[in-house]
C-alpha cells in the first residue's frame, strides 16, 4: 500500500461526499495504490451512513466508527493504528484541506528522501476572529517558551509522513494526546510548507474559544512542568515578602495576605490538572472504543 489518507469526521454529512469525490480524483491521477480511512467520531447526523455507502461502492475506502464522540485526537490515533500505507496523511473532511495540496506534499516528500514529514502551516489567519487570533498567537508564544515541544505558529494536523513516523507516534502510550506536540517531540526531519485553507463550504468550525483554551492548556501541560516550577517560585517570593513585612511592621498587610491566598488557589488548580492526568492514566481506559469497522479484512484489523 503506497498511501493511507486518514480523515477524522464529526458531523460532516454536508461535505463528506464532495470530499470523497475530490480526493479520489486526485489520488487516481497519481496512479498509486491508496486507502482512505474515514474515522467517524460519534457523529450525531448521518455522516456514518454516508461513509458506509461510500465504502460499499469503493474497495479503497474504509470506515472506523466510534461508539461515541472521543475527540479528534482519538480519531487520528485510530486511523494511524489501522493504516497500512508506506506513507500516511491526515486531512479534515470539511474541504479546507485541499486534495491538490496533498498531492503536492506527497510529491515533495517523495522527491526529498532525506525528509520524513511534510507539514502544512497556515500562513495567514486573517479569516479568524480577532480574539481567536490573539489567543492563538499567545498560545504559540507561551508554549515555545516553556515546552520541550516547539511548535511552528499555524502548524496544522494536515501532514504527510513516512510509516516510521507513524510507528513512533503509535509507540507512545499516553492517554491525553496532543499530536502537534508529539510530532515535535519525536523528532524526524520535517519540511514546513505554507498553505491557505480553502473556504468552508458547509457549517462552521467546531472549535469554540472554550475548546481552544482547553486544548491549548492540555498541549502545554503535556510537554512541560514549567507551570509547576513557576508556581513554586511565585509562592516562595510571596512568602519572603510576607516574612519581611512581618519583621518590619509586626504584621502582614492585607494585600500580602490576598496575594498569598491567590497563589495558593492557583497552585491547587494547576496541580489538579497534572493530578487528573495521572489519574486518567492509572485507569488504563482506551483512547477510543470502536463500534464497527467496514472495508477491512481479518488480516488488517489491528485493534
Protein Blocks (a to p, Z undefined) as FASTA:
>chain_A
ZZdcddddehillmmmmmmmmmmmmmmmnopacddddddehiablmlmmmmmmmmmockb
ccdddfbdebjklmmmmmmmmccbfbdcdddfkopacfklmmmmmmmmmmmmmbmbdcdd
dfbfklpcfklmmmmmmmmmmmmmmpmbdcdehiafbdcddfklmmmmmmpmcfbdcfkl
mmmmngpadddddddddddfbhcdfbdfklmmmmmmmmmmmmocklmmmmmmmmmmmmmm
mmmmmmmnopacfklmmmmmmmmmmmmmmmmmmmmmmmmmmnopafbdcfbdchiafklp
mZZ
